Amino acid sequence: MKQKQIYIGIDPGKDGAIAVIDSDGKIFDVYDMPTIKNGSKRSLLVGELKRILAALVTEFGAQNIVCGIEKVNAFPGNGSVSSFSFGKNAGVLEGLVCGLSIRYELIHSKTWQKIWLKDVEGTDTKARSILAASRMFPDLVLKRKKDHNRADAVLIAAHIKKKNQIELERIQCPL
């Protein structure tokens, strides 16, 4: 088991993603949210999601992982079925992370966007997210339309890494 601290960022939508960065700020891996087309809808592959997270726990140990999950809420104009499905996915993610003993925090999108997108030009949040993530991680491939979700997950992981390191410094440096 590796003793390196890792940070997981999760964009919980069905088009979402899971990003893993290490304590050196290097990308360990990025996964698209595992789903399968089921008629006109897509369903979350919970078993595959569990395998991804469990493999990280096996490799690094739950005590060496901190996870940030984007906090979800209903959006005006979205149907009740869509909102319910989004909330269900977020609940499944939170349950899996907790069940695997991974420390986690729910992070509102406005919280991390205010920090990581503040110096990125433009008005399209999705495009700005891709720009910010590709500037931070030039080797990260973000060329598909839905890759804004990968960018979001990477930025959430970077956010939780920065926040966790600030808290560690506060604990280790008594006033």
ABEGO torsion letter per residue (X at the ends): XBABBBBBBBBABAABBBBBBBAAGBBABBBBBBBBBBEABBBBBAAAAAAAAAAAAAAAEAAABBBBBBBBBBBBGBBAAAAAAAAAAAAAAAAAAAAAGBBBBBBBAAAAAAAAAAABBEABAAAAAAAAAAAABAABBBABAAAAAAAAAAAAAAAAAAAAAAAAAAAABBX
